[in-house]
Amino acid sequence: MSTSELACVYSALILHDDDVAITAEKIQTLIKAANVDVEPFWPGLFAKALQGSDISALLAAVGSGGGGGGAPAAAAAGGAADTPAAEKAEEKKEEKKEESEEESDEDMGFGLFDD
């Protein structure tokens, strides 16, 4: 992030913290008071980007992380997989299935790493 962007971000945060409307002129005033050189389009760009935004909600969502991805089809459909017991039962079935597949390879009489 460039110095210009950071100066605008910090100015917008200061204005929000003081419950002052975030405008290009007020951002520019804070930047001049901080003695930072900024290209003239940055304050207006930030003011327009933040116009109508709930900055408190944006700040609260910073540490919340991203989306968790899609839910499994059975859980999304409201099936029996909604309960933790059902999920554990499905995991056990999958483990048993994997074990039986491994055992079937051993029944062939040879292995991949046999000499």
PAFIVEX-325343 format. One record per residue: residue in three letters; x, y, z of N, C-alpha, C in turn. Coordinates in nm, 3 decimals. Layout:
<nodes>
(node 'ALA',(X,Y,Z),(X,Y,Z),(X,Y,Z))
...
</nodes>
This chain:
<nodes>
(node 'MET',(0.085,-0.116,0.000),(0.000,0.000,0.000),(0.090,0.123,0.000))
(node 'SER',(0.055,0.219,-0.081),(0.138,0.338,-0.093),(0.113,0.435,0.023))
(node 'THR',(0.201,0.531,0.035),(0.188,0.633,0.139),(0.059,0.712,0.119))
(node 'SER',(0.023,0.739,-0.005),(-0.100,0.814,-0.034),(-0.223,0.738,0.015))
(node 'GLU',(-0.226,0.608,-0.013),(-0.339,0.527,0.031),(-0.347,0.520,0.183))
(node 'LEU',(-0.233,0.499,0.245),(-0.231,0.491,0.392),(-0.275,0.622,0.456))
(node 'ALA',(-0.231,0.733,0.399),(-0.270,0.863,0.454),(-0.422,0.881,0.444))
(node 'CYS',(-0.481,0.838,0.334),(-0.626,0.849,0.318),(-0.700,0.755,0.411))
(node 'VAL',(-0.649,0.635,0.427),(-0.713,0.539,0.517),(-0.710,0.591,0.661))
(node 'TYR',(-0.594,0.636,0.704),(-0.582,0.686,0.841),(-0.669,0.810,0.862))
(node 'SER',(-0.675,0.896,0.761),(-0.759,1.015,0.772),(-0.906,0.976,0.784))
(node 'ALA',(-0.948,0.879,0.704),(-1.087,0.834,0.711),(-1.117,0.771,0.847))
(node 'LEU',(-1.022,0.695,0.901),(-1.042,0.636,1.033),(-1.051,0.742,1.143))
(node 'ILE',(-0.969,0.845,1.132),(-0.974,0.955,1.229),(-1.109,1.025,1.223))
(node 'LEU',(-1.155,1.052,1.101),(-1.284,1.119,1.085),(-1.397,1.032,1.140))
(node 'HIS',(-1.392,0.904,1.111),(-1.495,0.813,1.162),(-1.492,0.807,1.314))
(node 'ASP',(-1.373,0.802,1.371),(-1.360,0.793,1.516),(-1.416,0.918,1.585))
(node 'ASP',(-1.405,1.031,1.518),(-1.457,1.157,1.574),(-1.602,1.182,1.534))
(node 'ASP',(-1.666,1.084,1.471),(-1.805,1.096,1.424),(-1.825,1.216,1.332))
(node 'VAL',(-1.730,1.236,1.243),(-1.736,1.344,1.145),(-1.760,1.281,1.008))
(node 'ALA',(-1.841,1.344,0.926),(-1.868,1.293,0.792),(-1.738,1.285,0.712))
(node 'ILE',(-1.723,1.176,0.641),(-1.600,1.154,0.563),(-1.620,1.213,0.424))
(node 'THR',(-1.551,1.324,0.399),(-1.556,1.391,0.269),(-1.414,1.408,0.217))
(node 'ALA',(-1.405,1.432,0.088),(-1.273,1.451,0.027),(-1.202,1.572,0.087))
(node 'GLU',(-1.277,1.677,0.114),(-1.216,1.799,0.169),(-1.159,1.773,0.308))
(node 'LYS',(-1.232,1.701,0.389),(-1.185,1.675,0.526),(-1.066,1.579,0.527))
(node 'ILE',(-1.068,1.482,0.437),(-0.952,1.392,0.424),(-0.831,1.474,0.381))
(node 'GLN',(-0.850,1.561,0.283),(-0.739,1.645,0.234),(-0.687,1.737,0.344))
(node 'THR',(-0.774,1.791,0.428),(-0.732,1.878,0.538),(-0.644,1.802,0.636))
(node 'LEU',(-0.683,1.680,0.671),(-0.602,1.600,0.763),(-0.468,1.563,0.702))
(node 'ILE',(-0.469,1.533,0.574),(-0.344,1.496,0.506),(-0.248,1.615,0.502))
(node 'LYS',(-0.301,1.734,0.476),(-0.216,1.853,0.475),(-0.162,1.881,0.615))
(node 'ALA',(-0.245,1.860,0.718),(-0.201,1.882,0.856),(-0.090,1.784,0.894))
(node 'ALA',(-0.092,1.666,0.835),(0.010,1.566,0.862),(0.134,1.587,0.775))
(node 'ASN',(0.128,1.684,0.686),(0.240,1.717,0.597),(0.279,1.598,0.509))
(node 'VAL',(0.176,1.535,0.450),(0.198,1.421,0.360),(0.158,1.465,0.220))
(node 'ASP',(0.244,1.434,0.123),(0.213,1.467,-0.017),(0.131,1.352,-0.076))
(node 'VAL',(0.012,1.387,-0.127),(-0.080,1.288,-0.183),(-0.128,1.340,-0.318))
(node 'GLU',(-0.139,1.249,-0.413),(-0.195,1.287,-0.542),(-0.339,1.331,-0.521))
(node 'PRO',(-0.385,1.432,-0.594),(-0.514,1.493,-0.565),(-0.636,1.403,-0.581))
(node 'PHE',(-0.626,1.293,-0.653),(-0.744,1.208,-0.673),(-0.773,1.115,-0.556))
(node 'TRP',(-0.674,1.087,-0.470),(-0.693,0.991,-0.361),(-0.801,1.030,-0.261))
(node 'PRO',(-0.802,1.150,-0.207),(-0.907,1.182,-0.108),(-1.049,1.166,-0.163))
(node 'GLY',(-1.071,1.210,-0.286),(-1.204,1.196,-0.347),(-1.241,1.051,-0.371))
(node 'LEU',(-1.142,0.973,-0.410),(-1.164,0.830,-0.434),(-1.205,0.760,-0.306))
(node 'PHE',(-1.134,0.787,-0.199),(-1.167,0.724,-0.071),(-1.302,0.773,-0.017))
(node 'ALA',(-1.329,0.901,-0.032),(-1.456,0.956,0.016),(-1.573,0.892,-0.057))
(node 'LYS',(-1.560,0.875,-0.188),(-1.668,0.812,-0.266),(-1.680,0.664,-0.232))
(node 'ALA',(-1.568,0.597,-0.211),(-1.571,0.454,-0.179),(-1.637,0.429,-0.043))
(node 'LEU',(-1.618,0.521,0.050),(-1.672,0.502,0.185),(-1.810,0.564,0.203))
(node 'GLN',(-1.856,0.637,0.101),(-1.986,0.703,0.111),(-2.096,0.598,0.123))
(node 'GLY',(-2.177,0.610,0.228),(-2.287,0.516,0.251),(-2.246,0.385,0.313))
(node 'SER',(-2.118,0.368,0.343),(-2.070,0.244,0.405),(-2.080,0.254,0.556))
(node 'ASP',(-2.106,0.140,0.618),(-2.105,0.133,0.764),(-1.963,0.096,0.805))
(node 'ILE',(-1.883,0.195,0.836),(-1.742,0.174,0.865),(-1.724,0.091,0.992))
(node 'SER',(-1.812,0.108,1.088),(-1.804,0.026,1.211),(-1.818,-0.121,1.178))
(node 'ALA',(-1.908,-0.155,1.086),(-1.926,-0.294,1.045),(-1.803,-0.344,0.969))
(node 'LEU',(-1.745,-0.256,0.887),(-1.623,-0.295,0.814),(-1.510,-0.324,0.911))
(node 'LEU',(-1.497,-0.240,1.013),(-1.391,-0.260,1.111),(-1.415,-0.385,1.194))
(node 'ALA',(-1.540,-0.414,1.225),(-1.572,-0.533,1.304),(-1.549,-0.661,1.224))
(node 'ALA',(-1.562,-0.653,1.093),(-1.548,-0.771,1.009),(-1.404,-0.800,0.970))
(node 'VAL',(-1.310,-0.716,1.008),(-1.171,-0.733,0.967),(-1.115,-0.865,1.017))
(node 'GLY',(-1.137,-0.900,1.140),(-1.079,-1.022,1.196),(-1.169,-1.142,1.190))
(node 'SER',(-1.281,-1.134,1.119),(-1.375,-1.245,1.123),(-1.341,-1.356,1.026))
(node 'GLY',(-1.249,-1.336,0.935),(-1.212,-1.441,0.843),(-1.306,-1.450,0.726))
(node 'GLY',(-1.271,-1.536,0.631),(-1.352,-1.551,0.511),(-1.462,-1.652,0.528))
(node 'GLY',(-1.531,-1.677,0.420),(-1.639,-1.776,0.421),(-1.585,-1.915,0.438))
(node 'GLY',(-1.667,-2.003,0.486),(-1.625,-2.140,0.515),(-1.646,-2.236,0.400))
(node 'GLY',(-1.693,-2.188,0.288),(-1.718,-2.277,0.176),(-1.858,-2.334,0.183))
(node 'GLY',(-1.890,-2.419,0.089),(-2.023,-2.477,0.081),(-2.046,-2.585,0.184))
(node 'ALA',(-2.170,-2.603,0.222),(-2.206,-2.708,0.316),(-2.226,-2.839,0.240))
(node 'PRO',(-2.207,-2.952,0.305),(-2.235,-3.080,0.239),(-2.381,-3.086,0.195))
(node 'ALA',(-2.407,-3.160,0.089),(-2.542,-3.165,0.032),(-2.644,-3.217,0.132))
(node 'ALA',(-2.612,-3.320,0.207),(-2.707,-3.376,0.303),(-2.739,-3.276,0.413))
(node 'ALA',(-2.639,-3.204,0.459),(-2.663,-3.106,0.565),(-2.742,-2.988,0.511))
(node 'ALA',(-2.716,-2.949,0.389),(-2.789,-2.838,0.330),(-2.935,-2.875,0.306))
(node 'ALA',(-2.959,-3.001,0.278),(-3.096,-3.045,0.252),(-3.171,-3.075,0.380))
(node 'GLY',(-3.105,-3.066,0.494),(-3.172,-3.092,0.621),(-3.183,-3.240,0.650))
(node 'GLY',(-3.093,-3.319,0.597),(-3.098,-3.464,0.616),(-3.049,-3.505,0.753))
(node 'ALA',(-3.029,-3.633,0.771),(-2.990,-3.689,0.900),(-2.847,-3.653,0.936))
(node 'ALA',(-2.770,-3.602,0.842),(-2.630,-3.570,0.869),(-2.615,-3.441,0.948))
(node 'ASP',(-2.727,-3.380,0.989),(-2.720,-3.258,1.066),(-2.670,-3.281,1.207))
(node 'THR',(-2.686,-3.400,1.261),(-2.647,-3.427,1.399),(-2.503,-3.473,1.405))
(node 'PRO',(-2.433,-3.441,1.513),(-2.294,-3.486,1.526),(-2.282,-3.638,1.526))
(node 'ALA',(-2.379,-3.707,1.585),(-2.373,-3.854,1.588),(-2.380,-3.911,1.447))
(node 'ALA',(-2.464,-3.853,1.363),(-2.475,-3.900,1.225),(-2.345,-3.875,1.149))
(node 'GLU',(-2.283,-3.761,1.175),(-2.157,-3.731,1.109),(-2.049,-3.830,1.150))
(node 'LYS',(-2.043,-3.864,1.279),(-1.944,-3.961,1.327),(-1.968,-4.097,1.265))
(node 'ALA',(-2.096,-4.134,1.252),(-2.129,-4.264,1.192),(-2.083,-4.269,1.047))
(node 'GLU',(-2.102,-4.159,0.974),(-2.056,-4.154,0.836),(-1.905,-4.163,0.827))
(node 'GLU',(-1.835,-4.098,0.919),(-1.689,-4.105,0.919),(-1.642,-4.247,0.945))
(node 'LYS',(-1.707,-4.317,1.037),(-1.670,-4.455,1.066),(-1.694,-4.544,0.945))
(node 'LYS',(-1.805,-4.520,0.874),(-1.832,-4.599,0.753),(-1.722,-4.577,0.650))
(node 'GLU',(-1.681,-4.451,0.633),(-1.575,-4.421,0.537),(-1.444,-4.487,0.577))
(node 'GLU',(-1.412,-4.485,0.709),(-1.289,-4.549,0.755),(-1.294,-4.699,0.730))
(node 'LYS',(-1.406,-4.762,0.757),(-1.420,-4.905,0.734),(-1.405,-4.937,0.587))
(node 'LYS',(-1.463,-4.852,0.502),(-1.455,-4.874,0.358),(-1.309,-4.865,0.313))
(node 'GLU',(-1.235,-4.766,0.365),(-1.094,-4.751,0.329),(-1.014,-4.871,0.378))
(node 'GLU',(-1.041,-4.920,0.499),(-0.970,-5.035,0.551),(-0.996,-5.158,0.467))
(node 'SER',(-1.121,-5.177,0.425),(-1.153,-5.296,0.346),(-1.084,-5.290,0.210))
(node 'GLU',(-1.071,-5.173,0.152),(-1.001,-5.159,0.025),(-0.853,-5.191,0.042))
(node 'GLU',(-0.792,-5.147,0.153),(-0.652,-5.176,0.179),(-0.632,-5.326,0.198))
(node 'GLU',(-0.721,-5.391,0.269),(-0.710,-5.534,0.293),(-0.723,-5.611,0.163))
(node 'SER',(-0.807,-5.565,0.071),(-0.824,-5.636,-0.055),(-0.695,-5.634,-0.136))
(node 'ASP',(-0.615,-5.528,-0.125),(-0.487,-5.524,-0.193),(-0.392,-5.627,-0.135))
(node 'GLU',(-0.399,-5.648,-0.004),(-0.311,-5.744,0.061),(-0.348,-5.886,0.024))
(node 'ASP',(-0.472,-5.913,-0.009),(-0.518,-6.047,-0.042),(-0.467,-6.095,-0.176))
(node 'MET',(-0.412,-6.007,-0.257),(-0.365,-6.045,-0.390),(-0.235,-6.124,-0.384))
(node 'GLY',(-0.168,-6.122,-0.272),(-0.047,-6.200,-0.259),(0.080,-6.122,-0.290))
(node 'PHE',(0.069,-6.000,-0.328),(0.187,-5.919,-0.354),(0.156,-5.775,-0.315))
(node 'GLY',(0.264,-5.701,-0.294),(0.249,-5.560,-0.257),(0.336,-5.474,-0.347))
(node 'LEU',(0.318,-5.351,-0.342),(0.391,-5.258,-0.427),(0.540,-5.256,-0.393))
(node 'PHE',(0.571,-5.273,-0.264),(0.710,-5.261,-0.222),(0.773,-5.397,-0.188))
(node 'ASP',(0.714,-5.506,-0.232),(0.773,-5.638,-0.208),(0.892,-5.658,-0.300))
(node 'ASP',(0.993,-5.729,-0.248),(1.112,-5.756,-0.329),(1.095,-5.881,-0.410))
</nodes>
